[in-house]
Amino acid sequence: MHFDFDAGKYAVYVWPAFALTAAVFVWMITDSLASARRWRREAERLQALKEAKK
């Protein structure tokens, strides 16, 4: 499979758009993982609190 990386006269627009898209994907993945970690910690804290009350 061959992919032509030459964007010609549109390279000024294409490559920054690819870079911005990659940066947004990285940000979304990082934010999602951090949010999942926070929710997991909160769920564990609430579960421990619930078990301590028994």
PyMOL Python script that loads the backbone (N, CA, C, O; Angstrom):
from pymol import cmd

cmd.read_pdbstr("""\
ATOM      1  N   MET A   1       0.846  -1.171   0.000  1.00  0.00           N
ATOM      2  CA  MET A   1       0.000   0.000   0.000  1.00  0.00           C
ATOM      3  C   MET A   1       0.891   1.234   0.000  1.00  0.00           C
ATOM      4  O   MET A   1       1.874   1.302   0.738  1.00  0.00           O
ATOM      5  N   HIS A   2       0.545   2.189  -0.819  1.00  0.00           N
ATOM      6  CA  HIS A   2       1.353   3.396  -0.961  1.00  0.00           C
ATOM      7  C   HIS A   2       0.505   4.617  -0.634  1.00  0.00           C
ATOM      8  O   HIS A   2      -0.595   4.791  -1.158  1.00  0.00           O
ATOM      9  N   PHE A   3       1.037   5.448   0.234  1.00  0.00           N
ATOM     10  CA  PHE A   3       0.348   6.689   0.582  1.00  0.00           C
ATOM     11  C   PHE A   3       1.220   7.853   0.166  1.00  0.00           C
ATOM     12  O   PHE A   3       2.392   7.916   0.538  1.00  0.00           O
ATOM     13  N   ASP A   4       0.673   8.758  -0.586  1.00  0.00           N
ATOM     14  CA  ASP A   4       1.422   9.909  -1.071  1.00  0.00           C
ATOM     15  C   ASP A   4       1.363  11.029  -0.030  1.00  0.00           C
ATOM     16  O   ASP A   4       0.310  11.624   0.196  1.00  0.00           O
ATOM     17  N   PHE A   5       2.512  11.308   0.602  1.00  0.00           N
ATOM     18  CA  PHE A   5       2.571  12.329   1.642  1.00  0.00           C
ATOM     19  C   PHE A   5       2.723  13.743   1.081  1.00  0.00           C
ATOM     20  O   PHE A   5       2.706  14.711   1.841  1.00  0.00           O
ATOM     21  N   ASP A   6       2.868  13.871  -0.219  1.00  0.00           N
ATOM     22  CA  ASP A   6       3.042  15.183  -0.834  1.00  0.00           C
ATOM     23  C   ASP A   6       1.673  15.840  -0.991  1.00  0.00           C
ATOM     24  O   ASP A   6       0.844  15.386  -1.780  1.00  0.00           O
ATOM     25  N   ALA A   7       1.446  16.904  -0.241  1.00  0.00           N
ATOM     26  CA  ALA A   7       0.162  17.602  -0.305  1.00  0.00           C
ATOM     27  C   ALA A   7       0.205  18.762  -1.288  1.00  0.00           C
ATOM     28  O   ALA A   7      -0.783  19.476  -1.460  1.00  0.00           O
ATOM     29  N   GLY A   8       1.347  18.945  -1.930  1.00  0.00           N
ATOM     30  CA  GLY A   8       1.460  19.996  -2.935  1.00  0.00           C
ATOM     31  C   GLY A   8       1.265  21.385  -2.358  1.00  0.00           C
ATOM     32  O   GLY A   8       1.745  21.690  -1.266  1.00  0.00           O
ATOM     33  N   LYS A   9       0.565  22.210  -3.090  1.00  0.00           N
ATOM     34  CA  LYS A   9       0.384  23.594  -2.656  1.00  0.00           C
ATOM     35  C   LYS A   9      -0.537  23.714  -1.441  1.00  0.00           C
ATOM     36  O   LYS A   9      -0.618  24.778  -0.827  1.00  0.00           O
ATOM     37  N   TYR A  10      -1.228  22.632  -1.095  1.00  0.00           N
ATOM     38  CA  TYR A  10      -2.127  22.660   0.060  1.00  0.00           C
ATOM     39  C   TYR A  10      -1.452  22.185   1.344  1.00  0.00           C
ATOM     40  O   TYR A  10      -2.092  22.123   2.394  1.00  0.00           O
ATOM     41  N   ALA A  11      -0.176  21.854   1.270  1.00  0.00           N
ATOM     42  CA  ALA A  11       0.548  21.356   2.441  1.00  0.00           C
ATOM     43  C   ALA A  11       0.496  22.331   3.608  1.00  0.00           C
ATOM     44  O   ALA A  11       0.468  21.921   4.768  1.00  0.00           O
ATOM     45  N   VAL A  12       0.483  23.618   3.298  1.00  0.00           N
ATOM     46  CA  VAL A  12       0.416  24.644   4.339  1.00  0.00           C
ATOM     47  C   VAL A  12      -0.849  24.489   5.177  1.00  0.00           C
ATOM     48  O   VAL A  12      -0.858  24.865   6.349  1.00  0.00           O
ATOM     49  N   TYR A  13      -1.905  23.947   4.603  1.00  0.00           N
ATOM     50  CA  TYR A  13      -3.165  23.760   5.313  1.00  0.00           C
ATOM     51  C   TYR A  13      -3.330  22.328   5.820  1.00  0.00           C
ATOM     52  O   TYR A  13      -3.871  22.103   6.903  1.00  0.00           O
ATOM     53  N   VAL A  14      -2.863  21.369   5.030  1.00  0.00           N
ATOM     54  CA  VAL A  14      -3.086  19.960   5.353  1.00  0.00           C
ATOM     55  C   VAL A  14      -2.295  19.523   6.579  1.00  0.00           C
ATOM     56  O   VAL A  14      -2.871  18.937   7.495  1.00  0.00           O
ATOM     57  N   TRP A  15      -0.985  19.791   6.624  1.00  0.00           N
ATOM     58  CA  TRP A  15      -0.165  19.305   7.726  1.00  0.00           C
ATOM     59  C   TRP A  15      -0.522  19.929   9.069  1.00  0.00           C
ATOM     60  O   TRP A  15      -0.556  19.211  10.069  1.00  0.00           O
ATOM     61  N   PRO A  16      -0.789  21.227   9.141  1.00  0.00           N
ATOM     62  CA  PRO A  16      -1.263  21.762  10.425  1.00  0.00           C
ATOM     63  C   PRO A  16      -2.613  21.170  10.846  1.00  0.00           C
ATOM     64  O   PRO A  16      -2.867  20.982  12.036  1.00  0.00           O
ATOM     65  N   ALA A  17      -3.470  20.880   9.875  1.00  0.00           N
ATOM     66  CA  ALA A  17      -4.755  20.258  10.205  1.00  0.00           C
ATOM     67  C   ALA A  17      -4.541  18.857  10.773  1.00  0.00           C
ATOM     68  O   ALA A  17      -5.203  18.472  11.736  1.00  0.00           O
ATOM     69  N   PHE A  18      -3.618  18.090  10.183  1.00  0.00           N
ATOM     70  CA  PHE A  18      -3.287  16.767  10.729  1.00  0.00           C
ATOM     71  C   PHE A  18      -2.715  16.895  12.133  1.00  0.00           C
ATOM     72  O   PHE A  18      -3.088  16.132  13.024  1.00  0.00           O
ATOM     73  N   ALA A  19      -1.817  17.846  12.342  1.00  0.00           N
ATOM     74  CA  ALA A  19      -1.197  18.045  13.658  1.00  0.00           C
ATOM     75  C   ALA A  19      -2.244  18.441  14.696  1.00  0.00           C
ATOM     76  O   ALA A  19      -2.239  17.929  15.815  1.00  0.00           O
ATOM     77  N   LEU A  20      -3.130  19.342  14.327  1.00  0.00           N
ATOM     78  CA  LEU A  20      -4.185  19.764  15.250  1.00  0.00           C
ATOM     79  C   LEU A  20      -5.109  18.598  15.590  1.00  0.00           C
ATOM     80  O   LEU A  20      -5.496  18.425  16.745  1.00  0.00           O
ATOM     81  N   THR A  21      -5.456  17.809  14.595  1.00  0.00           N
ATOM     82  CA  THR A  21      -6.307  16.643  14.824  1.00  0.00           C
ATOM     83  C   THR A  21      -5.633  15.652  15.764  1.00  0.00           C
ATOM     84  O   THR A  21      -6.272  15.133  16.679  1.00  0.00           O
ATOM     85  N   ALA A  22      -4.351  15.386  15.546  1.00  0.00           N
ATOM     86  CA  ALA A  22      -3.610  14.473  16.422  1.00  0.00           C
ATOM     87  C   ALA A  22      -3.566  15.014  17.845  1.00  0.00           C
ATOM     88  O   ALA A  22      -3.742  14.259  18.801  1.00  0.00           O
ATOM     89  N   ALA A  23      -3.331  16.313  17.994  1.00  0.00           N
ATOM     90  CA  ALA A  23      -3.280  16.922  19.330  1.00  0.00           C
ATOM     91  C   ALA A  23      -4.629  16.810  20.037  1.00  0.00           C
ATOM     92  O   ALA A  23      -4.685  16.546  21.238  1.00  0.00           O
ATOM     93  N   VAL A  24      -5.706  17.011  19.296  1.00  0.00           N
ATOM     94  CA  VAL A  24      -7.042  16.900  19.891  1.00  0.00           C
ATOM     95  C   VAL A  24      -7.318  15.463  20.313  1.00  0.00           C
ATOM     96  O   VAL A  24      -7.884  15.236  21.382  1.00  0.00           O
ATOM     97  N   PHE A  25      -6.929  14.492  19.496  1.00  0.00           N
ATOM     98  CA  PHE A  25      -7.109  13.088  19.872  1.00  0.00           C
ATOM     99  C   PHE A  25      -6.332  12.756  21.138  1.00  0.00           C
ATOM    100  O   PHE A  25      -6.860  12.098  22.034  1.00  0.00           O
ATOM    101  N   VAL A  26      -5.091  13.203  21.219  1.00  0.00           N
ATOM    102  CA  VAL A  26      -4.278  12.952  22.418  1.00  0.00           C
ATOM    103  C   VAL A  26      -4.941  13.585  23.634  1.00  0.00           C
ATOM    104  O   VAL A  26      -5.029  12.958  24.690  1.00  0.00           O
ATOM    105  N   TRP A  27      -5.411  14.829  23.491  1.00  0.00           N
ATOM    106  CA  TRP A  27      -6.074  15.511  24.602  1.00  0.00           C
ATOM    107  C   TRP A  27      -7.337  14.757  25.030  1.00  0.00           C
ATOM    108  O   TRP A  27      -7.576  14.582  26.225  1.00  0.00           O
ATOM    109  N   MET A  28      -8.146  14.310  24.065  1.00  0.00           N
ATOM    110  CA  MET A  28      -9.384  13.605  24.392  1.00  0.00           C
ATOM    111  C   MET A  28      -9.107  12.291  25.116  1.00  0.00           C
ATOM    112  O   MET A  28      -9.791  11.958  26.084  1.00  0.00           O
ATOM    113  N   ILE A  29      -8.112  11.549  24.654  1.00  0.00           N
ATOM    114  CA  ILE A  29      -7.770  10.278  25.292  1.00  0.00           C
ATOM    115  C   ILE A  29      -7.251  10.514  26.701  1.00  0.00           C
ATOM    116  O   ILE A  29      -7.650   9.820  27.636  1.00  0.00           O
ATOM    117  N   THR A  30      -6.361  11.494  26.857  1.00  0.00           N
ATOM    118  CA  THR A  30      -5.801  11.807  28.174  1.00  0.00           C
ATOM    119  C   THR A  30      -6.897  12.250  29.134  1.00  0.00           C
ATOM    120  O   THR A  30      -6.940  11.800  30.279  1.00  0.00           O
ATOM    121  N   ASP A  31      -7.777  13.125  28.677  1.00  0.00           N
ATOM    122  CA  ASP A  31      -8.870  13.613  29.517  1.00  0.00           C
ATOM    123  C   ASP A  31      -9.822  12.481  29.899  1.00  0.00           C
ATOM    124  O   ASP A  31     -10.285  12.424  31.038  1.00  0.00           O
ATOM    125  N   SER A  32     -10.114  11.592  28.971  1.00  0.00           N
ATOM    126  CA  SER A  32     -11.006  10.462  29.249  1.00  0.00           C
ATOM    127  C   SER A  32     -10.403   9.520  30.282  1.00  0.00           C
ATOM    128  O   SER A  32     -11.093   9.070  31.198  1.00  0.00           O
ATOM    129  N   LEU A  33      -9.121   9.224  30.135  1.00  0.00           N
ATOM    130  CA  LEU A  33      -8.464   8.345  31.100  1.00  0.00           C
ATOM    131  C   LEU A  33      -8.404   8.977  32.484  1.00  0.00           C
ATOM    132  O   LEU A  33      -8.626   8.295  33.484  1.00  0.00           O
ATOM    133  N   ALA A  34      -8.107  10.265  32.552  1.00  0.00           N
ATOM    134  CA  ALA A  34      -8.060  10.963  33.842  1.00  0.00           C
ATOM    135  C   ALA A  34      -9.444  10.983  34.489  1.00  0.00           C
ATOM    136  O   ALA A  34      -9.569  10.786  35.697  1.00  0.00           O
ATOM    137  N   SER A  35     -10.467  11.216  33.699  1.00  0.00           N
ATOM    138  CA  SER A  35     -11.830  11.232  34.221  1.00  0.00           C
ATOM    139  C   SER A  35     -12.230   9.848  34.738  1.00  0.00           C
ATOM    140  O   SER A  35     -12.853   9.732  35.793  1.00  0.00           O
ATOM    141  N   ALA A  36     -11.875   8.820  34.005  1.00  0.00           N
ATOM    142  CA  ALA A  36     -12.185   7.455  34.437  1.00  0.00           C
ATOM    143  C   ALA A  36     -11.483   7.136  35.748  1.00  0.00           C
ATOM    144  O   ALA A  36     -12.059   6.501  36.631  1.00  0.00           O
ATOM    145  N   ARG A  37     -10.228   7.582  35.873  1.00  0.00           N
ATOM    146  CA  ARG A  37      -9.502   7.371  37.130  1.00  0.00           C
ATOM    147  C   ARG A  37     -10.195   8.081  38.284  1.00  0.00           C
ATOM    148  O   ARG A  37     -10.333   7.508  39.364  1.00  0.00           O
ATOM    149  N   ARG A  38     -10.632   9.321  38.073  1.00  0.00           N
ATOM    150  CA  ARG A  38     -11.325  10.068  39.131  1.00  0.00           C
ATOM    151  C   ARG A  38     -12.616   9.367  39.536  1.00  0.00           C
ATOM    152  O   ARG A  38     -12.899   9.232  40.727  1.00  0.00           O
ATOM    153  N   TRP A  39     -13.403   8.921  38.559  1.00  0.00           N
ATOM    154  CA  TRP A  39     -14.654   8.231  38.869  1.00  0.00           C
ATOM    155  C   TRP A  39     -14.398   6.924  39.612  1.00  0.00           C
ATOM    156  O   TRP A  39     -15.143   6.573  40.527  1.00  0.00           O
ATOM    157  N   ARG A  40     -13.345   6.202  39.221  1.00  0.00           N
ATOM    158  CA  ARG A  40     -13.025   4.944  39.897  1.00  0.00           C
ATOM    159  C   ARG A  40     -12.655   5.203  41.353  1.00  0.00           C
ATOM    160  O   ARG A  40     -13.121   4.505  42.253  1.00  0.00           O
ATOM    161  N   ARG A  41     -11.805   6.221  41.581  1.00  0.00           N
ATOM    162  CA  ARG A  41     -11.420   6.563  42.955  1.00  0.00           C
ATOM    163  C   ARG A  41     -12.635   6.970  43.786  1.00  0.00           C
ATOM    164  O   ARG A  41     -12.764   6.573  44.944  1.00  0.00           O
ATOM    165  N   GLU A  42     -13.522   7.760  43.191  1.00  0.00           N
ATOM    166  CA  GLU A  42     -14.729   8.192  43.904  1.00  0.00           C
ATOM    167  C   GLU A  42     -15.623   6.995  44.222  1.00  0.00           C
ATOM    168  O   GLU A  42     -16.167   6.910  45.323  1.00  0.00           O
ATOM    169  N   ALA A  43     -15.781   6.079  43.280  1.00  0.00           N
ATOM    170  CA  ALA A  43     -16.600   4.882  43.511  1.00  0.00           C
ATOM    171  C   ALA A  43     -15.988   4.016  44.612  1.00  0.00           C
ATOM    172  O   ALA A  43     -16.705   3.497  45.467  1.00  0.00           O
ATOM    173  N   GLU A  44     -14.669   3.861  44.590  1.00  0.00           N
ATOM    174  CA  GLU A  44     -14.001   3.083  45.635  1.00  0.00           C
ATOM    175  C   GLU A  44     -14.151   3.754  46.996  1.00  0.00           C
ATOM    176  O   GLU A  44     -14.350   3.078  48.005  1.00  0.00           O
ATOM    177  N   ARG A  45     -14.055   5.080  47.025  1.00  0.00           N
ATOM    178  CA  ARG A  45     -14.206   5.813  48.284  1.00  0.00           C
ATOM    179  C   ARG A  45     -15.620   5.636  48.832  1.00  0.00           C
ATOM    180  O   ARG A  45     -15.797   5.391  50.025  1.00  0.00           O
ATOM    181  N   LEU A  46     -16.620   5.758  47.973  1.00  0.00           N
ATOM    182  CA  LEU A  46     -18.001   5.593  48.413  1.00  0.00           C
ATOM    183  C   LEU A  46     -18.287   4.160  48.854  1.00  0.00           C
ATOM    184  O   LEU A  46     -19.026   3.939  49.813  1.00  0.00           O
ATOM    185  N   GLN A  47     -17.707   3.197  48.159  1.00  0.00           N
ATOM    186  CA  GLN A  47     -17.891   1.794  48.540  1.00  0.00           C
ATOM    187  C   GLN A  47     -17.277   1.534  49.911  1.00  0.00           C
ATOM    188  O   GLN A  47     -17.876   0.851  50.741  1.00  0.00           O
ATOM    189  N   ALA A  48     -16.084   2.076  50.153  1.00  0.00           N
ATOM    190  CA  ALA A  48     -15.431   1.903  51.452  1.00  0.00           C
ATOM    191  C   ALA A  48     -16.244   2.586  52.546  1.00  0.00           C
ATOM    192  O   ALA A  48     -16.366   2.052  53.649  1.00  0.00           O
ATOM    193  N   LEU A  49     -16.793   3.747  52.258  1.00  0.00           N
ATOM    194  CA  LEU A  49     -17.626   4.460  53.224  1.00  0.00           C
ATOM    195  C   LEU A  49     -18.884   3.659  53.539  1.00  0.00           C
ATOM    196  O   LEU A  49     -19.301   3.580  54.694  1.00  0.00           O
ATOM    197  N   LYS A  50     -19.482   3.073  52.522  1.00  0.00           N
ATOM    198  CA  LYS A  50     -20.688   2.264  52.701  1.00  0.00           C
ATOM    199  C   LYS A  50     -20.395   1.031  53.550  1.00  0.00           C
ATOM    200  O   LYS A  50     -21.176   0.677  54.434  1.00  0.00           O
ATOM    201  N   GLU A  51     -19.262   0.377  53.275  1.00  0.00           N
ATOM    202  CA  GLU A  51     -18.898  -0.825  54.031  1.00  0.00           C
ATOM    203  C   GLU A  51     -18.521  -0.485  55.464  1.00  0.00           C
ATOM    204  O   GLU A  51     -18.739  -1.297  56.363  1.00  0.00           O
ATOM    205  N   ALA A  52     -17.965   0.690  55.697  1.00  0.00           N
ATOM    206  CA  ALA A  52     -17.575   1.099  57.048  1.00  0.00           C
ATOM    207  C   ALA A  52     -18.801   1.372  57.914  1.00  0.00           C
ATOM    208  O   ALA A  52     -18.739   1.227  59.135  1.00  0.00           O
ATOM    209  N   LYS A  53     -19.905   1.763  57.299  1.00  0.00           N
ATOM    210  CA  LYS A  53     -21.126   2.055  58.051  1.00  0.00           C
ATOM    211  C   LYS A  53     -21.856   0.796  58.495  1.00  0.00           C
ATOM    212  O   LYS A  53     -22.700   0.864  59.388  1.00  0.00           O
ATOM    213  N   LYS A  54     -21.553  -0.348  57.896  1.00  0.00           N
ATOM    214  CA  LYS A  54     -22.254  -1.595  58.231  1.00  0.00           C
ATOM    215  C   LYS A  54     -21.885  -2.091  59.592  1.00  0.00           C
ATOM    216  O   LYS A  54     -22.385  -3.128  60.027  1.00  0.00           O
TER     217      LYS A  54
END
""", "prot")
cmd.dss("prot")
cmd.show_as("cartoon", "prot")
cmd.util.cbc("prot")
cmd.orient("prot")
